[in-house]
Amino acid sequence: MGKIMYVLNNHIALVTLNRPESLNAFNYETLAELQEIVEDLRVNQDVYVVIFTGAGEKAFSVGADLKERRTLSSDQIKRNLYKINDVFSAIDALLQPTIAAINGFAFGGGMELALACDFRIAAESAAMGLTETSLAIIPGAGGTQRLPRLIGQAKALELILTARRLSAHEAFISGLLTKVVKKEKLLAETLQFASQMLENGPIALNQAKFAVKNGMNADLNTGLEIERKAYEVTIPTEDRLEALEAFAEKRKPVFKGK
């Protein structure tokens, strides 16, 4: 069995980090496998929503594999750093909505994977944080950039500079999480959240996400232009016409992503 499990059901891709014996830590092999899966997700038109989670009872992911790290040269550490940045940036750039289902510990790179997703739903027993400064390094897979954009500069600096570990409740209060649920209901609640999006047009989901994420990094006028162009992509689609017909016929639309 590989380091990553990947199944697709009802247009929802479930990607599971599968190294529970190592608390789903990222070694180079795992990152390379994850990169291949993300590339498939990027071009797979049958995938409407993506969920990332961890195998086992203890961890989503505790970040870099420190056992491997002790054996690496400086050049190999840089190789891993570039790889994890490439993979998480590719996840951040996926057109499909992405959800991190945080089933346990999410520290360091594990937290950075969650930050690369659009939404984070955590088990109430989960704990998380960017703990790198306690190892005399810094977050290197997007944490210093994505966290302040999500919760603000001062709070992000507090969490990064103290290497503080948050409970799921504390993370929710800080604005890190979309929802906190009972551990035994985590996957079911996450699938239900994903299913709410599946009721809508998949091309519209992609274009709305594209407009929000790209518009956030632009001035208002540029953002409005991004929005207009994203809207224009939906105009010639079969799904848009289906929605109008369904409205007229007082029935639920059947979208095909076309």
KAJOBEL-V635815 format. One record per residue. PSI is psi in degrees with one decimal (* if undefined). OMEGA is omega in degrees with one decimal (999 if undefined). Layout:
psi | omega
PSI | OMEGA
PSI | OMEGA
This chain:
psi | omega
141.1 | -176.2
176.6 | 178.8
-17.7 | -179.7
134.6 | 171.6
137.3 | -174.6
114.1 | 177.1
149.3 | 179.1
123.2 | -179.1
126.3 | 178.4
42.5 | 176.2
8.6 | 176.2
121.0 | 176.5
128.0 | 176.6
114.1 | -178.1
118.7 | -174.1
120.7 | 172.6
124.9 | -167.1
57.6 | 172.5
57.6 | -174.4
-28.5 | 178.7
-21.5 | 177.6
21.2 | -177.6
35.3 | 177.0
35.9 | 176.8
154.1 | -178.8
109.6 | 164.1
178.4 | -174.5
-40.2 | -179.1
-41.5 | 178.8
-42.7 | 179.4
-41.1 | 179.6
-40.5 | 178.6
-40.9 | 178.2
-38.6 | 179.1
-41.4 | 178.7
-41.3 | 179.9
-42.6 | -179.8
-37.1 | 176.8
-38.7 | 176.8
-43.0 | 178.8
-38.8 | -175.4
-34.5 | -174.3
-3.1 | -175.8
107.5 | -175.9
-8.8 | 176.2
-9.2 | -179.2
117.2 | -179.8
-32.3 | 179.6
145.5 | -179.1
132.8 | 175.6
131.8 | 174.3
134.9 | 176.4
-178.6 | -178.4
148.7 | 177.2
154.1 | 177.5
179.0 | -173.9
-16.1 | -167.6
-38.1 | -165.4
141.4 | 161.4
-61.6 | 167.8
138.3 | 177.9
11.6 | 175.3
-145.9 | -175.6
144.5 | 176.6
102.3 | -174.3
-24.9 | 174.3
-42.7 | 175.0
-41.2 | -175.5
-36.7 | -179.0
-22.0 | -176.9
-4.6 | -171.6
146.6 | 171.5
170.2 | 178.1
-39.6 | 179.1
-38.3 | 178.6
-34.8 | 176.2
-41.5 | 176.5
-40.0 | 177.2
-47.1 | 178.8
-39.1 | 179.7
-45.5 | 178.8
-38.5 | -178.4
-47.2 | -177.7
-34.3 | 174.8
-44.7 | 180.0
-44.4 | -177.1
-48.1 | -177.6
-34.0 | 175.7
-36.3 | 176.9
-37.5 | 176.2
-44.9 | 178.5
-34.0 | -174.9
-3.6 | 178.6
138.5 | 178.2
-32.9 | -178.6
147.1 | 170.8
141.3 | -178.2
142.8 | -178.5
130.4 | 170.8
118.7 | 175.2
97.9 | -169.9
102.8 | -172.6
-7.5 | -177.6
-140.4 | -179.1
132.8 | 173.5
89.2 | -176.5
152.0 | 175.3
-124.7 | -179.5
-27.0 | 175.2
-41.7 | 176.1
-35.8 | 179.5
-33.7 | 172.7
-45.5 | 178.8
-38.7 | 179.6
-25.4 | 178.5
-13.2 | 177.5
161.2 | -179.4
-34.2 | -176.8
152.5 | 178.0
119.6 | 175.3
128.4 | -172.9
146.4 | 168.5
145.8 | -176.8
-18.2 | 178.0
-1.7 | -176.9
157.0 | 173.8
147.4 | -173.4
161.4 | 177.3
161.5 | 173.2
98.5 | -168.4
12.2 | -171.1
-35.4 | -176.8
-21.1 | 175.6
-14.1 | 176.0
14.6 | 178.0
27.7 | 171.8
-174.0 | 177.6
162.4 | 172.8
128.7 | -174.1
11.3 | 179.9
38.3 | 175.2
-6.1 | -174.8
-41.0 | -178.3
-15.4 | -179.1
-42.5 | -176.3
-36.0 | -177.8
-49.6 | 179.0
-29.5 | 176.1
-24.8 | -178.5
-44.7 | -172.4
2.3 | 179.2
154.2 | -172.9
-47.5 | -173.9
-45.6 | -179.5
-39.0 | 178.6
-43.2 | 177.6
-41.4 | 178.0
-48.7 | -176.6
-38.4 | -178.3
-43.9 | -174.8
-23.7 | 176.1
-11.0 | -175.1
32.2 | -174.3
140.1 | 175.7
128.5 | -176.8
143.0 | 167.2
165.7 | 178.4
-40.1 | 179.7
-44.6 | 178.9
-38.9 | 179.5
-37.3 | 178.1
-44.8 | 179.1
-33.5 | -179.4
-9.3 | 179.9
10.3 | -178.9
-30.4 | -169.7
148.2 | 173.7
-37.8 | -173.9
150.2 | 171.8
131.6 | -174.8
166.8 | 174.8
142.0 | -173.5
-41.9 | -176.8
-13.9 | 179.8
7.2 | -173.0
-53.4 | -176.7
-41.0 | 179.6
-42.8 | 179.5
-38.1 | 179.3
-42.0 | 177.3
-37.5 | 177.9
-41.9 | 177.3
-43.9 | 178.3
-38.8 | -177.9
-30.4 | 176.2
-36.7 | 177.8
-31.8 | -179.9
-19.6 | 178.4
-12.9 | -176.0
168.1 | -177.4
124.3 | -176.9
-36.5 | 177.1
-38.4 | 176.6
-39.8 | 176.9
-48.1 | -178.0
-45.3 | -175.4
-34.2 | 176.1
-44.0 | 177.2
-44.2 | 179.7
-44.0 | -177.7
-43.3 | -178.9
-51.6 | -173.5
-38.9 | -179.6
-31.8 | 178.0
-28.5 | 179.7
-26.3 | -178.1
13.4 | -177.8
166.4 | 172.5
167.2 | -172.5
-46.9 | -177.7
-41.3 | 176.9
-40.6 | 177.8
-40.3 | 178.1
-35.6 | 176.6
-40.2 | 175.3
-43.4 | 179.1
-45.5 | -179.2
-43.1 | -179.1
-36.2 | 177.1
-39.6 | 177.0
-43.4 | -178.0
-29.5 | 178.3
-31.7 | -177.1
-18.8 | -172.6
-47.9 | -176.3
8.2 | -173.3
150.1 | 174.8
-34.4 | -178.7
-38.9 | -179.8
-42.8 | 178.7
-37.4 | 176.8
-39.9 | 179.2
-40.9 | 179.4
-41.3 | 179.0
-41.8 | 179.6
-39.1 | 177.9
-44.7 | -178.9
-33.9 | -177.4
3.1 | 178.5
48.8 | 177.7
170.2 | 179.3
132.4 | -179.8
151.9 | 175.6
102.7 | -176.8
145.6 | -177.0
1.7 | -178.6
31.0 | -178.8
* | 999
